[in-house]
């Protein structure tokens, strides 16, 4: 008997770990996964924010939630995150490498080595290490889904986000590599996000952004909750024949 279509999105009995999960797109994914039946691990640099969301998850969905403070760009902190998740839940079925950032600068010569390292460490080095750690355990456990959250900046780089664009392009590349490394039981995909109006967008030049958005097919930026459909698809069995792919949620970039 075939599985009913909507049941393929069900995450009951699953455990999902979301980095950068306390705000923005990460927060929306955490809540969506919990509403779909998953227990969740919420991690970011701000433990207090993670704890607040964990309480909200439990209160509104009844699912278990673990808050863990961690700098995802620090290689030596990632083993502790993985150990905490497995000690609490015994497994991780879904990993979402969502944590990311860019830094502002005027000219490329203004980018210091420290700035470069900060951006590349969080957007690329951390996801590489966490995927290696958890993906290996997923293979041993018989399966799982890994979702790397990239950016359209990786394919439409502009002069003011070059370190970020380079790191996200690297994330696109390792997505396909890890899909082959961990297949056939573990799927690894990339969710490439366009401009979403999250709390990070408060630092944008909104007039300039709105002007640029008129060249997009939908002529607007995304609302945070509009990431949920794509995230659930890649995290769940709905995407059981999808791996090594890049799914764009970008409003139709030019």
N, C-alpha and C positions, 0 to 999 in steps of 0.2 A: 504494500500500500504506500502510495506517495505521501511525503510529508506535506501538510498544508502550507501554502506559501508563507504566511505570516509566522508560522512556527519556526521557520528557518532563522528568524531574527532573535529567537528566544535564547537568553543567556543563563537560564536557571541552572544552578549548580556550578557555574563558572566563577573564576576569580580573575578580575581585571586590574592591572596595575597601570596607572596613568601618571606620567611625569608632568610637572607643571600643571598639576591637576586641581589646584586650589582656586584658580580664576580663569577668566577668558574662555577660550575654546576647550581647555582641559576640564574646567568645571562643568561645562555643558555635557561633555562626554562621560564624566564620572556619574552625573545624575542620570543620564540616559541608560548607561550600562546597569546601574542599580535598579532603575525602573523596569529594565528588561530581565531582571532576575539575578544579576551577578553580585557577588561580594566584591568590594573594591579596596585597592590600596592607593592612597592619595599621597603624593610626595611633591615637595617643592622646597625651596630654601626657607620659607616661612612656615615653621611648624604650627604656629597659632592659627594661621589661615587653614591649614590642612585639618587641624583638629575641629575647627568650627564647621567645615564642610562635612567632616565625618559624622558629627552629631546630627547635622541636617539630613544626611543620607539615611541614617538609622531611624530618625524620627518620621521621615516622610515615606520611606520605602520598606522599612523593616529589615533591610539587608545589613550585613556586617561591614564595617569600614575600619581600616587601619590607617592612621595618619603617621607619616614618617618624614622628619626633616632631613633634607639631603641636598647638597649642591651637586647637580647632575653633571657639571663640568669638571668635578674632581674625581679622577679615576679611583683613588683610594677609598672613597666613600661608598662606592657602588656595591661592593661585596656586602657591606652592612645592610644596605637596602634590600638586597636579594635575600640575605639570611633572615631578615625580619619578616619579609613576606612569606617565605616558606615555613618559618617557625609558626606563624599565625594560622596560615591556611593550608599548608602542605603542598601547595601547587600554585602555578600561575598559568592560566589558560590564554589570557589576552594581555599583551604588552603594548602600550601606546607611548612611543617616544615623542612627546608633545612639547616638552620644555624647550624654549628657544628665546633668543633676543638678538637685537642689533644695536649698535652704538652710533650716535650722531657724530658727524664730522663735516667740515667744509670742503677740504681738498684731500685727495688720496695721500698726499705727503703728511697730513695731520694724523694719519693712523699710526699709532705707536705699536711696538711689538706687544705690549701688554694688552692693548685693545684687540689686536688681531687674535692673540691667544685666548682671550676671554670669550670672544665670539665663536671661534672655531671649537674651543673645548666644549662649550655648552651645546652647540648645534650639531657637532659631528663626532668629537671624541667620546663624549658621554654616551650617545646613542649606540655607537659602535661597541663599546665595552658592555653596556647593559644588554644589548641584543646578543652578544656572544655568551654572556653568562646565563641569561634566562633561556635563550634559544636552545642552548645545549641541554638544559634540564628539560625543556619541552620535548625535545627529541627522545630523551630517555623515558619520559612519561607517556609518549605515544601521540603527541600532537599539540597544536596551539596556533595562535594567530598573532603576528607582530605587525603593528601599524606605525610607520614612521611619518610624522607630520612635517612635510616639506613646505615650500613656498613657491609661488610663481616667480619670485625674485631669482630663483635658481635657473630659470629659462628666459627671463626678461630682466637681466641685471641692469641696474642704473648706477651712475657714478657714486651715489651717496650710500650704497649698501653693498659695496664690493666684498668685504670679508664675509658678510652674511650670505650673499649670493654664492660665493665659493663654497662655504660650508654646506649650504642646502643642496648644491649640485653634487657635492660629495655624498650627502645622505641619499639622494636619488640613486647614485651608483652602487652604494653598499646594499641598498634594498634588493636589487637584482642579484647581487653576489650572495647575499645571505639566503635568498630564496632557493638558490641551487645548493648552498651548503647544508641547509636544514630540510630540504625536501626529501621524500614526498610527504612527510607527516606534518611538518610545520610550514605554514604559509607566511610569507613576508611581503607586505605591500606598502605603498606610499600614498598618503593622502596629501595632495598638493593644494594648499589653501591660498586663495587670493586675498584681497583686502576685506577684512572683517572689522566691524566697529565694536571692538572690545575695549577694556580699560586702557590698553596700550595705545589705542588710536587717539587718546587725549593729547598725546605729544605730537600728533601730525599737524601739518599745515592743511587744515580741512578745506579751505577754499581751493587750494591747488589740487588736493585729492579729488574733490567733487568735480573739478574741471576734467581731470584725467578719467574719472569714472564714466563720463559721457561717451568715451570711446569703447567702453565695454558693451557686450551684447545686451546685458540687462540694465545698463546705465545706472548702476547703484552698487554700493558696498553690501557685504553680507551682514546679517544679524547673527550673533553667536549661536543661537539655537538652530540655524540653518546648516550647521556642520553635522548635526546628529544623524541624519539619514545615511550619509556617506560613511560615517564612523561605524554605525551599527552594521552596515553592509560588510565592511572589511573585517570587523571583529567577529562576526557570527558565521554560521554555516551557510548563510545566504550567498557568501562568496567562496564556496567550497572548491570551485574550479578556477579561482583567481589567485595568482601568486606572481611575484616579481613585476607587478604592474604599478602604474602611477595613475591615480584617479584624481582628476582636477575638480575642485569646487571653488570656482573663481569668478562666476558671473560672466564668463565669456571674455577673457582678456584679449586685447587686440594683438 
